[in-house]
């Protein structure tokens, strides 16, 4: 599939630049029904065919307990890709919205989802968890930390969690969101709208819209911000040469 080659070029480079995968690793892909994690799943499935360091894959979905969620198409995709797949049932949605009635539900939800995903990865014999954060997520996270916490920070390309002895890796940090969207549409991935009541009404979505407008007025702004993150060695990022450019 021609469309995957553009994704793969970015993913392979990120994996190599940050030594994200080592020989013999077992990697669990955290899969929602969204375009980002599904694209990552396919990219890592393709990469394992020719990457010089051999690794195995599995996938896990944390079910938040919202009514109507259906993961059968993801299960079928994993079957075709020869990837072990696990759905982790939880009541996170009920806890966050009905019991705790959180005014800012995303933070608690993310923390609980991470815990469930990490536990599933350990149960499946994995030593690494791959997350689908892409190039635009990197910039948005950096800007959210700057705007709302007054600090210079981001997520890390590779993180070691000593409490679980897992490595978190983000192989799509060089992949622009527009490339993910294009691939997901062309490949007809089984993307489903989020059942979360807070979907589309978050500070992250507001930041996405702000950056989109700023980019219109200042062409290349996102790439300059990403470059600043690299040159500043923010949370494990490093300067490794030419930035991705799919504009």
Secondary structure, DSSP 8 states (H G I E B T S, - for coil): -HHHHHHHHHHHHHHHHTT---TT-EEEEE--SSHHHHHHHHHHHHHTTT-SS--EEEEEEEE---TT---HHHHHHHHHTT-EEEEEE--HHIIIIIIS--SSHHHHHHHHHHHHHHHHHHHTT-SEEE----HHHHHHHHHHHHHHH-S-----SEEEETTTTEEEE-TTTTS-HHHHHHHHHHTT--------TTTT-SHHHHHHHHHHHHHHHSTTHHHHHHHHHHHTTGGG----SS-----
